[in-house]
Amino acid sequence: MSNIRVIAIDGYAATGKSTLAKKLASELNYRYMDTGSMFRVLTYQAMTQGFLKDDRLDNTAFEAFLSKNHFYWEGSTLGFNQQVLRNEIRTYEVSTNVSKIAALPYVRKFALKSQRDLAQGHSIVMDGRDIGTVVFPEAKYKFFLDASPEVRAQRRWEEMQQQGSTVSLEAILENIRARDKEDSERAIAPLRKADDALLIDTSNQNIEEVFQTLLSHLV
């Protein structure tokens, strides 16, 4: 993997990971990979392809479906199953299911191989929950973003309001707390800070302030 240069940005939901990773990639002229959106895409596929019904997942059929599909670069964005998905994967319904889909061993194995394959030959900024601990533990630069659940819920609520969502702030806060618990306690690749990652609390910082902090640690 010596031909891969990775900047890993891990952390909790709604801490600004994706926005900051995208901004950093643009600044450095690196490719950007949002691994969280990959799990959202897989969750969306499970829901729309009929594998997830009434809170029950047909694991055998879903695993077979994954074996016949793959992520690919569509320009600088990711495609899957002949689709490039955008706001469809950002719904409250996807958010309520993504952590349990992401916790499945065969899904994580599929995503891990996809992430490493997609990174081949690129300088890349990756954000997610296990980039610095599992996907690329040898990455030279690792950051871990945190913020209070209340601040993160407010950010996610404002984002969803702009998309026309009517989900309440209280429901989003409950969802974020549930996702934190699921992500941190899952058996495979749990969300945790790598020992050599820089911890940044974004609760009282705007995107530009955090961005400058990230830049200042890249040499």
KAGI-V593884 format. One record per residue. PHI is phi in degrees with one decimal (none if undefined). D_LAST is the distance of its C-alpha to the last C-alpha in Angstrom with 1 decimal. Layout:
# KAGI-V593884
phi = (PHI & PHI)
d_last = (D_LAST & D_LAST)
This chain:
# KAGI-V593884
phi = (none & -68.4 & -90.9 & -116.1 & -115.3 & -121.2 & -110.2 & -101.2 & -123.3 & -109.7 & 151.9 & -75.5 & -61.3 & 63.2 & -98.7 & 96.9 & -54.7 & -64.5 & -60.2 & -70.2 & -64.3 & -64.0 & -66.2 & -67.7 & -61.2 & -64.3 & -63.0 & -93.2 & 61.6 & -98.6 & -81.0 & -114.7 & -127.6 & -93.2 & -71.4 & -61.6 & -68.6 & -63.5 & -68.9 & -66.5 & -60.4 & -65.4 & -66.1 & -60.0 & -64.4 & -60.5 & -73.9 & -80.7 & -86.8 & 88.7 & -78.2 & -109.0 & -134.0 & 50.5 & 68.2 & -120.1 & -107.3 & -82.5 & -62.9 & -61.8 & -69.5 & -67.9 & -63.2 & -64.6 & -61.4 & -62.8 & -65.9 & -103.2 & -131.0 & -157.1 & -80.1 & -151.3 & -81.0 & -108.7 & 69.9 & -105.8 & -113.3 & -97.9 & -116.5 & -156.0 & 52.3 & 62.7 & -135.8 & -113.0 & -97.1 & -124.8 & -66.3 & -58.4 & -89.9 & -102.2 & -75.8 & -62.4 & -62.4 & -65.2 & -59.0 & -74.1 & -110.3 & -65.4 & -64.8 & -72.2 & -67.0 & -66.9 & -83.3 & -72.1 & -54.1 & -70.2 & -70.8 & -66.3 & -63.9 & -62.8 & -67.2 & -60.7 & -63.4 & -61.2 & -64.1 & -68.7 & -64.8 & -67.2 & -81.5 & -55.4 & 78.3 & -124.4 & -87.8 & -144.2 & -106.9 & -120.9 & -121.5 & 177.5 & -125.7 & -140.9 & -66.3 & -78.5 & -102.8 & -124.5 & -68.7 & -135.2 & -63.6 & -90.1 & -55.6 & -71.4 & -115.1 & -132.6 & -129.6 & -129.7 & -101.7 & -136.2 & -168.8 & -65.5 & -56.4 & -65.1 & -65.5 & -67.2 & -65.0 & -62.0 & -62.9 & -66.4 & -62.5 & -63.7 & -62.3 & -73.3 & -60.9 & -65.8 & -91.8 & 88.7 & -73.3 & -111.5 & -66.3 & -75.3 & -60.2 & -63.2 & -66.5 & -67.8 & -61.8 & -62.4 & -64.2 & -64.9 & -63.6 & -65.4 & -65.8 & -56.6 & -65.4 & -63.3 & -65.8 & -79.5 & -105.0 & -64.7 & -71.0 & -107.2 & 48.8 & -65.4 & -69.8 & -157.8 & -77.7 & -65.8 & -58.3 & -102.4 & -91.7 & -84.6 & -84.7 & -128.2 & -90.0 & -96.6 & -54.2 & -114.8 & -126.3 & -85.5 & -58.0 & -64.0 & -64.5 & -67.7 & -58.7 & -64.7 & -64.0 & -59.3 & -58.6 & -66.5 & -99.2 & -97.0 & -126.0)
d_last = (20.7 & 18.4 & 18.5 & 16.8 & 13.2 & 13.4 & 11.8 & 14.7 & 16.1 & 19.4 & 22.0 & 25.4 & 27.3 & 26.9 & 23.8 & 22.2 & 20.3 & 21.5 & 21.2 & 17.6 & 16.7 & 18.7 & 17.2 & 13.6 & 14.9 & 16.7 & 13.9 & 11.8 & 15.2 & 15.0 & 18.2 & 19.0 & 21.2 & 23.0 & 24.5 & 26.5 & 28.3 & 29.2 & 31.1 & 32.7 & 33.8 & 35.4 & 37.0 & 38.3 & 39.7 & 41.4 & 43.0 & 44.1 & 45.2 & 47.5 & 45.9 & 45.3 & 48.6 & 49.8 & 46.8 & 47.6 & 45.5 & 47.1 & 44.6 & 46.4 & 46.6 & 43.0 & 41.6 & 43.8 & 42.5 & 38.9 & 39.8 & 41.1 & 38.2 & 34.5 & 31.4 & 30.4 & 28.2 & 30.3 & 28.2 & 25.0 & 26.9 & 28.5 & 32.2 & 34.6 & 38.3 & 38.5 & 37.1 & 34.1 & 34.4 & 33.1 & 34.9 & 37.3 & 34.9 & 34.1 & 37.6 & 38.7 & 40.7 & 37.7 & 35.8 & 38.7 & 38.7 & 35.1 & 34.3 & 37.4 & 36.8 & 33.2 & 34.6 & 36.9 & 36.1 & 36.9 & 34.9 & 31.8 & 32.4 & 32.8 & 29.7 & 27.5 & 28.8 & 28.4 & 24.7 & 23.9 & 26.2 & 24.8 & 21.2 & 22.3 & 21.0 & 18.5 & 14.8 & 15.6 & 15.0 & 17.8 & 19.3 & 22.3 & 23.6 & 23.0 & 19.9 & 18.0 & 21.3 & 23.4 & 22.2 & 18.9 & 18.7 & 16.5 & 13.6 & 10.2 & 9.4 & 12.7 & 14.1 & 17.8 & 19.6 & 23.0 & 25.7 & 29.4 & 31.8 & 33.7 & 30.7 & 29.7 & 33.3 & 33.7 & 30.7 & 32.1 & 35.6 & 34.6 & 32.9 & 36.0 & 38.3 & 36.8 & 37.8 & 41.3 & 41.2 & 43.8 & 42.3 & 42.5 & 39.7 & 41.4 & 41.4 & 37.7 & 37.0 & 39.2 & 37.4 & 33.9 & 35.3 & 36.9 & 33.8 & 31.8 & 34.5 & 34.9 & 31.2 & 30.7 & 34.0 & 34.2 & 34.8 & 32.3 & 28.5 & 29.0 & 26.5 & 24.6 & 21.3 & 19.5 & 19.5 & 15.7 & 15.0 & 14.2 & 17.5 & 17.8 & 21.4 & 21.9 & 25.6 & 25.6 & 22.5 & 22.7 & 20.4 & 18.8 & 18.0 & 16.5 & 14.5 & 13.0 & 12.3 & 10.5 & 8.3 & 7.7 & 6.3 & 3.8 & 0.0)
